Amino acid sequence: MNKKKRAEEILQILREVFTLPRWISEGRNPFEILVITIISQNTSDKNTEKAFQKLSKAFLITPETLAKAETTKIEECLKVAGLYRNKARIIREVSKIIMDKFGGKLETILALPFEEARKKLMQLPGVGPKTADVLLLFSANKPTIPVDTHVKRVSKRLGLTPVDGDYECVRRSLQLLYNPEDYLEVHILLILLGRKYCKAIKPLCKQCPVKTFCPSKAE
């Protein structure tokens, strides 16, 4: 079985095993997604959610409001997320830039062609390749697969991407294996597989639903 066929078989099994989270269809505006992604860096999902909820209660999540907010008050909301001082500074700084350069709207960037939009996003403080790709995929339906630690680990163990591949290598390798309309599902389902079965330490290979297709499974 060639790699592309194997990749499709893996995706089909994951679709049957996992349910996509409800929030995917609920939709958030691009700036909220940006703020959540900044908060989530080196932070668990649970603490990211707690911090964002606290921030949402204290402020309207808009560039205009957060650009004017006192950094110490943003910090108070983010304490549970770790590295909160740095994240508060970045959120305020990026809010100011979006106000000053883009009329308060991230949509101005997201409407640009993919490569141009990605480049401009990555010029914003706190926005690396993964955050840019998350925004482009979830907010603008652009053809990209964000690569977090789960996606990188799982795709390499499954032999879908090179073992020594960096972020761009993994992203492009996955995109060659799947159709653009499936990129969002691929991203989410690989994360879910990584969280439940293909864990960084002590992966649950015997219970893994795609173990038949995994060249690195533990016997």
N, C-alpha and C positions, 0 to 999 in steps of 0.2 A: 504494500500500500504506500503510495507516495505521500509526501509531507502534507500537501494541500488537502488531500482526501482525508488523511488522519486528523488534520485540524478541524475539518468540517464534522467529522464523527464525534470528536471531543465536544465541540460546541453544541451539537444536537443532544448529547447526553446531559450536558450541564443545563440546557433549557428544560429538560424533563425533571431534573433533580432539584433545581433551585427556582424560587419565585423572585422576580425582579422587585426591588424595594418600591413601595408605593410613591415615595417622594420623587421618583424619576418622572412620573406622569403629572405630578402636581405643579412642577415648574417654579423656579425662583428667578428673580431678575438677575442679570449678570453681575451687578455689584454685590449682591448678597452672596452669590457663589464665590466671588473673589475674596470677600471677607472670611467666609467659612473656610476656604482653602488656606488662607494665611494662618488662621487660628489652628487649623488641623496639623500643621507642620510639627513633626515629632510629638504628636499628641494623640491619645486614643479617641475613637469616635464618640465614646460616652462623654469624655471631658470637653471635646470640641462642641458637642451639642449643648452641654451645660453653659459653657462660656458664651456661645452665640445667643442662647436664650436670655442670659443675663444682660448681654449687650443690647439685645432687642428691646428689653424692658426699660433700659435706661435711655436709649437713643433711637431715633428713626434711622434705619440702616440706609442712609443715602450719602453720597459724597459731600453734599452741602453741609449736612449736619455733623458728620464725623470730621470734616476739615476744620470746623470751628470748635469742636469739643476739646476740653482740657485732657491732655495726655494722661494725667494721673487718674482721671475718672474712667477713661477707657481701660487703664491698667487694672482698676478695681474689678471690672467685669471679667477680665481675662485671667485672673490669678490661677484658676483651676486648670488652665490650659498649659501652664509652663512657659518659660521664656516670655512671660507676659509683657515685660517692659519693652522688649525689642518688638514684639508683635503690635503693641499699642502704638509705638512710634511709627512703624511701617504703615499701619492702617490709616493713621492721621496724614502721613506724608503722601501716600498714594491717593487719598481722597482729595488733597489739595491739588495734586497734579491733574487728576481727572477733571476737577473744576476749572483749573486755569487753562489747560491745553485742549480739553475735549468737550467743553461746554457742559460738564457734569454728567456726561453719558458715555458709558463704555461701548454702547451700541455703535458709536461713531467709529471705533476701532474694529469691532466685530464685523461690520459691514464690508470691510476691505477684503481683497483677495487673500486666500489662506496664508501664504508665506509672508505677505506684508503685514497682515494682522498679527501673526505670531511674533514677528520681529518687534513690532511696536509694543505688544503686551510685555515682552521680555525686557523691554527698556524700563518698565515700571518697577519701583522698589518692591522687593518681596516676591516678584513673579519670575520663576524659573520655567524651564520647559514643561514640567508636569502641570503647574498651575495654568500656564498659557493653554495647554492642550485641553485641560478640564473646561476652561471657559469656552474655547472654540467648539468643543464637542457638545457640551450640555446647553450652551446658550445660543450658539449660532449654527448648530448641526453641521459643522465643518468636518471634513474627513480626516480624523486623527484618532489615535488610541493613546490616551494618557498612560504612562508607565509608573506605577507606584511600586513599593517594595514587594507586594504580593504578586502583581502582574509579572515583574521581572523574575522573581524566584520560580513561580509556577511555570511560566513559559519556557524557562531554561531547563527545568527538571523534565518537562514533557518533551523536550527536544524540538520545540517549535522555533526557538531562537538560539543563536550561538551562546555557549556557556560563558565566553569572555566578552560578550557584547555589552556596550555601554547603552545609555538611555536611547540615543538615536538609532543605534543598531537594532535594539529590541523593538522599538516602535515601528520602524520601517519593515522589519522582518514579519511582524504580526500583520501589518497592513497588506503585505503581499499575499498572505495566506487567506485573508478574509475579504468579503465584499464590504464596501463602504457603509452600506445600510446596516451592517451587522456590528460595526465598530463599538457602538455603545454597549450592546449586549456582551461582546467579547470582554470589554474592560470590566464591567460589573461582575460577570460570571467568573472570570479568573480571580478576581478579588474574593468572591464568596468561597470559591474552591480553596484558596489559600488560607482563609480564616478558619474554615471548618475541618479541612483534611490535610492540605499540603502545607502544614505549619513549618516555620523556620526550624524549630527544634522539635524532634520526635514527631515527624509527619505520620499521619494515620493511613499508611499505604494499604493495609489490608481492607480497610473500609472504603477507600477512595473509589468513587464511581467511575473514574476513567483509568484505573490501574492497568487495564488491558492494553492501553495505548501509551503507557509510561515506560520509557527505557531506563529510568533511574529508580524505579520502585524498589523498596526494600523487600527482600524475600521473607 
